[in-house]
Each structure stands twice: as C-alpha cells, then as structure tokens.
Amino acid sequence: MDQELESKVRERLARMADDAGAPSPDLRRRVLREAADRRRLRFVLVPAAALATVAALVLAALVVQRDGNDVVTVTPAPSVEAGAWRTLPEAPIAPREEMVAVWTGTEMIVWGGRDDEQDFDDGAAFNPKTNEWRPLPAAPIAGRHGAAGVWTGDRVVVWGGVEGGFGNAEESPLNDGAVLDPKSSEWRTLPKAPISGGRPQAVFASGEVIVAAGISAATYVIGEDRWRPVAAAPLRRISRLVPSGDGRQLLAVATDPDASISGSAVYDPIDGDWTKAADPPTPGMLDLVAVDGGAVIVGSGAPGSVLTSRWIPDRGAWSPLGTHALPESAVLWVFAGDIYGFGGKSFVVIDVASGAVTHLTPPDVSSSSHGMVFTGEEILIWGGAQESGAFLDGGRAYTPKPFGGDTAQPQPTTTTTGEDEGPGTGSENACAGDFSGRGEEGVRAFVDAFYSTRVRGATGVDDCITQEMRQQFPGIENRCEVCFKLPLLRVSIEQADANSWAVTVSVEKDCDAASCNPIRTEVIFVGPGKNVQGEQRSFVVRGLEAVSG
Amino acid sequence: MTLTKERAVYDQTDFAAAFDEHHRALHRLAFLLCSDRTRAEDLVAEAFARVYPRWRKGGIEDLGPYLRQAVVNQARGRWRRKALEDREEARQTGDGRGGRLFDDTAVDRDELRVALASLPIKQRTAIVLRYFEDCTEAETARLMETSVGTVKSQVSRGLDRLKGVLEDGRKS
C-alpha cells in the first residue's frame, strides 16, 4: 500500500472533518428529549397507521420479563385486517434488488442483491411475529445478485449468482456458495460444485438440494457436505426448476434466448433419471411456480398480460389456463392453491382451477425484482426496483383474505346480509367472525373464491359445496353452515352474447330458520376464455355488485 | 461495568454526560460519511436513540464503539436514500433544494470531498474508518459487518479512486 497516499488521505480527511463544525445546540436537547421519552415507556402503544385502503394497525408492546429495575419489552407484529397491507419496519441493510429471500418458518432471510452501483454481501433477517429485523453476519463469499437460495429445514443454502454488470461492464458468474444457520447466525462455505455459475435454480427435495445452472445440475448432499453430479437433462438448458406432483419429482423447463420454450422434463431425485415431457403450450416463459399437485408456467402475452398453462403430472401433459392482466415483471407466489402475482402496480390472485383472475388491493408502492416470501399468514415483500428506477427502501406485508377474496372490486352500495340483525347466537357470531364479519363483503369474498369452480360445473347448479371445494378447503361446510345456508346458494348463467356471460349468484342467509336475508350478487364475465361448455375461453371479471334481494 | 442482578438504572444526567463526551467525534464521523451537516446531526441523534435502551440497562461497558457502530449503520441505510434524493435534485431545474448542503460552503472546491462523495458507500465507509477513525482492518470489518477481505478490497478500490485526485492536487 502506498504509505504516502495513505498519509495524504488521513491528513485530508482530518481537514474535512473540521469542516463539520460544531453540532447545533438543538442536537443535545433533541437527544436528551428522545431519551426521556423512551425512559417513560413501559407499555408501548404505537398509534395506528392507515394503509391504502384499510386497517387499523395497532402495535402493542408486551412486558415479558421483569428483571431488577428494568422491563424488557417485546413488540409483536401489528395485527392487520385480512386483505390489507402493512409497512415493514426499516431494515438494517441498504435497498436492493435481485437478492436471495428465503422463509425459514420464523424469519425472512434476505441476503445479497445489488443496487445500481454495487453488489451486496450483507443480509438481514426479519421476524414478522416480533416485527423486527436483525442484521446477519458477513457471508464468507463475495457480494452478488441473482444467487439461488433455498431453505432445507434448518439451513439456508445460497449458491451461484453473478457479480458486476454495472455501467457497461459484463456480469461475471460466481461458482461458489455458502450455508447459513439462522439460529447461530453462522456461515460456512460450500464445497466446490461440479456446475457452472450464473443465475441458478435451487430446489430442496428428498432431503437434498438440487441446483441447476445453465446446462448443468448437481445435488448437494447435506449430511455429507459434498456435491453429486446430476445426469444431463434432455433439455438444451434448465431455465426453471420446481417441485412437481407430490414433491418427489422436479419439473424443469428450458427457455431459449429468444424467449421461446424448447421443452420440459421431469427429474426423479431418487432414481437420478430424467424423463422428457411435452412442450408447454405457452409461448415463452416468464416464470414457473409449483402448485398443489403440479405446476403452472407463465408466459409472455400481449403487452400487460401473461399466459398461463398448468402442468398435470399424472398425465404428463400441459393444459392452458388463460390470459391474465399482469406485468411480465411480476413475481408469483402460491398460497392455498392460488397463485398470487405481484408486479408493477398490479396485485392479483389467479385461481389455479379455472385460471380466473381477481385483482386485489395493491400495496402503496410498486416493485419488481424484489424478495417475496409467504409465511403461512402473510406475504412479505421487500426491496426491489420501483418503476422510477429507484430501489424500494422498505417492505410490505399482505394478509390474504380467507378463501382468496379481496376488496379491489367496487364496493356494493347496499348491504342486506343482516350481519348486525341476526339473532346473535354465540355460534353465529363466531361464524360471522370467521367470515370476517364483513357482511356483503364477506359474501363477495366467498363468491370470488368459488364462483369459478361453480361456473365450470354450472349445469343445474343448485347444489352446495362440491367435493373439490371440500378437498381444497377442509371444514368449509362447518364454517359456513351457520352463516350461510349453502344449499340455498344458487348460480344461474346466461350468455349475453358470443363472448359474454352473466352469472348471477344468489346467497341466502338463514338467520333463525324463520327469516332469511337473501342476497343476489351479480357477476359478469367477459372476454375470450373457457366457457361452461368447455370451450377454451378465460373469464375476466368486469363487474361485481350486490343488490338487495 | 457489568450486568448484574442489581443493575443500575442510569439517569438523564449520566446520559447527558455521555452525550457531551461522544457527540462531537460522532458528528465528525457522520459528516465524513454523508457530507452534510444536518444529516450528520440526524445520524448522531438516531445513533444515541438506538443505543440508549441498552445503555440505560447497563448493558454497555464502553459506549463509544456502540455509538460509532450505530452511526455507521445509520449512514449505510441513509446513503441509499440520499443517492436517490440527489439524483432527483439533479433532474430538477432551478435550486429548490433545502437544507445546509455542504456543497454550499467554500470547501465545495475540495476535490477530495467530491471524490469521497462519489465513492460507493462501502468504499467510503472503509476509507473513513481506516484513515480517519484509525480502525484496524478487523475493527473496520466488524463495524461494517463484513469480512476483512471485503474491507481490504473496498479500501484498495477506494484509494485507487482517490489516488488520481490527490496526485492531481499534488501537481498543482
């Protein structure tokens, strides 16, 4: 190191620091006032903060330990109404995109990523229950973006990725990785892998981590801390890799540089064999997500829309789902059998059974290339790039509504459910609460969640809960019988014109078996897609309103 | 001072004394990290606020390093926002910017300041901690929550970028 240069830097820094001048007198008052405020805290009640559409957000601190003269407080996550977003607290790391985001069961681990000037080698963990971040120790590998991250049940495995690529520079693939133990916050490096780097895919299946990058793939045998090569796939490359079927197999799809799909194949980790599968019917591929019993591929469609097709493992075939209004940059996630898509200003849920799309209340920020995990209760989104190009300095959490409904559709102007007029039995109240106590909105949520299933089998639809609904939502009949006499649910369908159908859903609530509050909810589907005769059409919800029965 | 069952509860007088002892040095460090006096004060205030709960419980034997760590952490988080703000300001016409930006001062001509401000935050932080705070590489790594190897590379790259500026200054 140039000692003269170092000396010069020291000297100039000291002179620069002198230019800082004296802090203002107000700083002392400010700091001491803040300290005094904090000292008064025993029980903390943070004022509610309104989000875009809903929800009081209450933050309460619980006294959990009393030790000497001090009270240790733990702050639980704010409770947010289903269908609403809350803002995550500030993370201890800089905003970024293309980072690894993994859910461990208790924390969202965020690591790596890039902004427009540097790759990051730091990370942090967010616990949604305590609503707190904690910084992670430095990883023993270089900063990078586009790395693969996977949760093994007790460790986070990070592998591959690229570094650089700023300005006119080329990105350089990285062929190393590391393992993080979130409990001890200790990292260790992975042994050298027999695969090339780049932006890899990683899946945890059959107790092993399978990593695929480009044309090569390998299995990391956790217990033995070694890599085992995977046989060459019958594909030109492995662009996406997800669990398939019961999770014992993996589905790989290849995409060519021109965004055309060049094939798919199934890998059995036990046998170590690949089986060539049919080409997906969806042109191009933007994403591939695992859903119950299969997978859904998302391809590019007309501007502002995507096309989806479903992989059916038993048949080894693909089935088109439909066209959905969603930016190509959307990140998809699966919850309770539905696919949630978030990108730009759009936030939608796609019904896997029918392909129908429901637009949900988007967060108050737009983002892409963000980290996104599902905790079992919330969808957490952090970081990413906004449309302006700026990086999102923060995160949001969304609490899905029961059965997938949301408030994005116009609110009905007439409420006839009589939620407040019922006999008020304990069981009914409990059930009303179960249905979010939202009156008309609760009905709409129900209809939103299930109309597709019912419309598909709509010939003489006057039965109640289908077997498919029971399988998808165990116990639904028990939860709904008190609130809604489902046998009274009616669906009628009228074809308005060659491309439109009017679907009327009637729900009657039997309050005390003597009087009912009928609700008629009108749903109109338009546009090309799959109709009740099985022709290939998809439904787009244009309007949903309720009128007094 | 160690944690005991009968841990002391520190009062405001103690904290005021701690503030008086540390705030000037922290303000200088914060200023070098963000180049703005007002923001530097914000960083210092937030650092004291972050450290206070633990200090009050007697969990901190030497407050200085904790406060320094807090300033570095705060600077790291705020740097990104400042970069965005600066880009936005650069896009605007006229001079609607507020605050007491360091650029407004006579020292605006200091090439090192400009060069330092142009460094990525990691390089800048590493340079400031190594050559202003006189931290060792290990201390710098701990404060930046990164590895010693990263500190070395960040310092090296940072010095490379500053070298030209300083050599030019030496010639003139």
Chai-1 contact restraints between the chains, C-beta under 6 A:
chainA,res_idxA,chainB,res_idxB,connection_type,confidence,min_distance_angstrom,max_distance_angstrom,comment,restraint_id
A,L5,B,K163,contact,1.0,0.0,6.0,A-B,restraint_1
A,K8,B,L166,contact,1.0,0.0,6.0,A-B,restraint_2
A,V9,B,Y131,contact,1.0,0.0,6.0,A-B,restraint_3
A,R10,B,Y131,contact,1.0,0.0,6.0,A-B,restraint_4
A,R12,B,L112,contact,1.0,0.0,6.0,A-B,restraint_5
A,L13,B,Y131,contact,1.0,0.0,6.0,A-B,restraint_6
A,L13,B,F132,contact,1.0,0.0,6.0,A-B,restraint_7
A,M16,B,R113,contact,1.0,0.0,6.0,A-B,restraint_8
A,A17,B,R28,contact,1.0,0.0,6.0,A-B,restraint_9
A,A17,B,L32,contact,1.0,0.0,6.0,A-B,restraint_10
A,D19,B,V107,contact,1.0,0.0,6.0,A-B,restraint_11
A,A20,B,H27,contact,1.0,0.0,6.0,A-B,restraint_12
A,A20,B,R28,contact,1.0,0.0,6.0,A-B,restraint_13
A,A20,B,F31,contact,1.0,0.0,6.0,A-B,restraint_14
A,P23,B,H27,contact,1.0,0.0,6.0,A-B,restraint_15
A,P23,B,E41,contact,1.0,0.0,6.0,A-B,restraint_16
A,L27,B,E41,contact,1.0,0.0,6.0,A-B,restraint_17
A,R30,B,A45,contact,1.0,0.0,6.0,A-B,restraint_18
A,V31,B,F19,contact,1.0,0.0,6.0,A-B,restraint_19
A,V31,B,A45,contact,1.0,0.0,6.0,A-B,restraint_20
A,V31,B,F48,contact,1.0,0.0,6.0,A-B,restraint_21
A,L32,B,A16,contact,1.0,0.0,6.0,A-B,restraint_22
A,E34,B,A49,contact,1.0,0.0,6.0,A-B,restraint_23
A,A35,B,F15,contact,1.0,0.0,6.0,A-B,restraint_24
A,A35,B,Y52,contact,1.0,0.0,6.0,A-B,restraint_25
A,R38,B,Y52,contact,1.0,0.0,6.0,A-B,restraint_26
A,G68,B,K5,contact,1.0,0.0,6.0,A-B,restraint_27
A,G68,B,R7,contact,1.0,0.0,6.0,A-B,restraint_28
A,N69,B,V9,contact,1.0,0.0,6.0,A-B,restraint_29
A,D70,B,K57,contact,1.0,0.0,6.0,A-B,restraint_30
A,A94,B,R76,contact,1.0,0.0,6.0,A-B,restraint_31
A,A94,B,R80,contact,1.0,0.0,6.0,A-B,restraint_32
A,P95,B,R80,contact,1.0,0.0,6.0,A-B,restraint_33
A,E117,B,P120,contact,1.0,0.0,6.0,A-B,restraint_34
A,Q118,B,P120,contact,1.0,0.0,6.0,A-B,restraint_35
A,D122,B,E145,contact,1.0,0.0,6.0,A-B,restraint_36
A,P135,B,E145,contact,1.0,0.0,6.0,A-B,restraint_37
A,A138,B,E145,contact,1.0,0.0,6.0,A-B,restraint_38
A,A138,B,T146,contact,1.0,0.0,6.0,A-B,restraint_39
A,A138,B,S147,contact,1.0,0.0,6.0,A-B,restraint_40
A,A390,B,L84,contact,1.0,0.0,6.0,A-B,restraint_41
A,D393,B,R81,contact,1.0,0.0,6.0,A-B,restraint_42
